[in-house]
Amino acid sequence: MAELQTQGLGIRIGDVRVCRDLDLHVREGESWCILGRNGTGKTTLLHTLAGLRTAEAGDLTLNRRSLAAQPRREVARQLGLLVQEHRDSFPASVLETALIGRHPWMGPLQWESHGDHRIARQALRAVELDDLEQRNIATLSGGERRRLGVATLLTQDPDLLLLDEPTNHLDVHHQVHILELLQRKVRDDGKTVIMVMHDINLASRYCDRFLLLLGEGRTVQGTTEEVLTAGLLEELYAHPLQAISGPHGTAWLPAGPGQRQ
């Protein structure tokens, strides 16, 4: 089960008001995307939902219990976060890094079991890194590191997955591969996903709920049909857009002179 809820949430970072009076209800089996211009606080909001930052106002609950009141190990068994950038703390192999995801499930001074190794290897296989499990992470490309971050999150196996720009540094094949993998986790395993993304078209294809950060604390939320409209998206990005209809839905492109619809 994964249910995240905010009531009257207010977040500010410096002079930037991320949101005010935000009432958000994320239910089991939903896939959410947070969209907004650079600097509107998407990452700050995601970190607040993960319990890494304290909100200025309001309440945040995970599975109907205050997130702040729950032990961190218990939270880590329910909620996992993929950060946008990760710095290596010490030399490690790809497999050793993925196994970090099992730590919330282990007792003090306990070593990873054969079952933990099996789970980690399954996750590496799912992101197409199984042939690199003994590689030093310092030698990985940006895209390989991103896929390793997703694999570590899958190894952790929480019910709620928070991901900050999961397609960063990925080529087109791996963008689609990772998003389809997350989509299957939602559809087949009942996971819940909240992602920050910048690509409207990928987001609209793989997410069914959206939260738009319009700036100055203003937010809009709803389904694809409710919020991915020309008016709201042009306000969101402060740029005219052109809608192109196709067999997989509507694609949005920046409009040039004379193209605005």
N, C-alpha and C positions, 0 to 999 in steps of 0.2 A: 504494500500500500504506500502511496506517496500523495500527500495532499499538503500544499503550501498555501497559506492565506495571510494577507496583510489587511489591516484596518487602519485607515487614517495615516498611512505611512508618509513621512516627510523626510527627505534627504537633501542635504546641501553639502557641497564641497567647495570651500572658498566662497567666491562670489556667485557660483553656479548653483541654481536651484534645480535639482534633478527631478523631483516630484513633490507634490503636496497632496495630502488627503487621498493617497492612493489606496483604493480597495481592490485587491486582486485575489482571485480564487483559482488556483491551479489544481486541477483534479487528476486522479489516476488515469493514465492512458492518453493524456493530452500532449500535444507538441506545440510549444510556444516559441515565438521569435520576438526579440526586442530590437526595434529599428530606431535609428535616429542619426542626426548629423554628428560629425566629429565634435567632441567636447561637450555633448549634452549629458554625459554621465552614464552611458550604458554599462560600462565595466563597473563603475561605482555601485550602480543598482544591483548588478549581478552579485557582486561581493557582499552587499548588504543582505541579499536573499540567502546567501550561503552562510551568513552569521559571522563574516570576517570584519564587518564594520557595524558600528552602532548607528541606528537611525536617529535623526533629530527628534522625530515624533512618531507615534503610532505603535501598533503591535504587529508582531510577526510570529506565526505559529507553523510548526511542522507536525503534521498528523494530529492536529488539534491540541498540541501542547506548545507552550512557549519555547521557541528555539533557543533563546539565551539560557533557559533554565535546564536544558538537557546536557548531560555530560558529552564532551567532544567525541569520545569514542563511539557513543551511541548515535550521535548525529552523523558521524562518518560512515556508519553502517546503513544509514538511510539516504544520505545526500552526498554527492561527489561533485567536485568542481574541476573543470579544465581551464587553467588560466591562459591568458593570451600569450605570454612569454614566460619561459622557464629557464633559469640558470642552473648549471650543474654545480652541485655542492662538493662532489667528490667523484673520482673515476669509478665507473660501473659499466657493466655490460647491459645490453638491451633487455635481456631476460631479468637480470637483477633489478633493473629500474621498474619493469612491469610488475614485479613481485611486491613492490612497495604498496601496491593497491590492496594487498592482503593484510597489511598490518592492523587495520581496525578490527579484524576478525581473530587476531592472535593474542594470546595471553602474555604476561611479562616473561621475558627471557625465553620465549618460545621461538623455535626455528620454523621456517616454512616447511610444510609437509609435502608429500608427493601430490596430494590433492591440490595444494596451492600452486605447485609447478604446473600441473595439468591445466588449471584454470588460466594461468598466465600464458601458457603456450597456445591455448585456444584463442585467447584475445589477440595475441600476436599474429596468429594465422588469419583471424578475421580482418585485420587491417593490412594484411600482406607484408608482414615483417618477420615471418617465421624463419626465413633463411638468413636473418641477421641477428639471431638471438645472442650470439657470443661476441658481436661487434661492440667495441668501446663506443659509448654514446657520444664521445667527443668527436668522432669521425662521421657522424650522421649529418645529412643535409637538413635544411630547414623543414622540408616536407616530411622526411623520415622522422624527425623529432616530433612533428605535429601528430603523426600517426601513432608514435609511441605514447604520446600523452593520452590519446583516445584509448589505446590498449590498456594503459595503466588504470584509467577510469573504468573500463569494462572489467578488469581484474578485481577492482574494488567491489563491483557489482551492487551499487546502491539502487534504490527504487527511483530516486530523483536525480537526474543528470543535468548539471548546469555547465554550459560550454560557452566560452568566450571566443568567438570567431574560429570555430572548428575547422574551417576550410582554408585558413591562412596558410600560405606557402605551398598549397597543394596544386598539382596539375589538374586538368579537367577530369581525367579518369578517376583520380583519387578524391576529388571533391564529390563527385556523384557516388562513388563507392562508399565513402564515409557517411554521407547523408542517407543513403539507402540502408546502410547498416543500422543507423540510429532509428530510422523509420521502422525497420523490422523489430527492433527492441521495444518500441512503443506498441506496435500492432500485435506481435506474437507473445511478448513477455510481460506486457502490462506496465512497462516502464513509463516514466514521465520525463519530458525533456523541456528545458528552457535554454534557448540559444540566443546569443548576440550575433547578428550577421549584418553585413553591409550590402549583400547582393539580393535585391528585391526578388528577382526572378527565381533564384534557388530557394529563397525563403518561402515564396508562395507555393512552390511545388512540394516542399517537404514539411511545412508547418500548417496547422489548422487554426491557430489562435495567434493574435498579434498584440503587442503593446508598443505604441508609438510614443516616443519622447519628443514632444514638439518644442521644447525649450521653455524657460522661465517657469518650470514646474508643471506645465500643462501636459497631460497624457490623454491618449485615446486607446481603448482596447476593444477587441471583438474578433469576429471570424474574418476569414479572407474576404468574403463578400462585403462585410460591413465596413472594413477599414482600409482595404487596399483599393481606394478610389482615386481618381485623378486629382480631385480637390485636396484630399488629405495628404497624398504623397507629394504633391507640389508644395504644399505648405511645409511638410516635413523636411524636404530637401532644398527648399527655396530655389527651385529650378523647374521650368516647364518640362513635362514628360509627354511622350507619345505612346499610346496604348496600341499594341498589335495583337490581334486575336489569332489563335492557332489551335491545333488539335489538343494541346496540353494546357489550354487556358490562355490567359492574357499575359503578354510579355511587355515590360516597361522599358523604354529607351529614352535617353535624354533627347529632348526635342531641339532641332535646329531651327533657323529662321523659317517662318512660314509653315512649320510642322505642328505647332501646338494644336491640341484638340480640346 
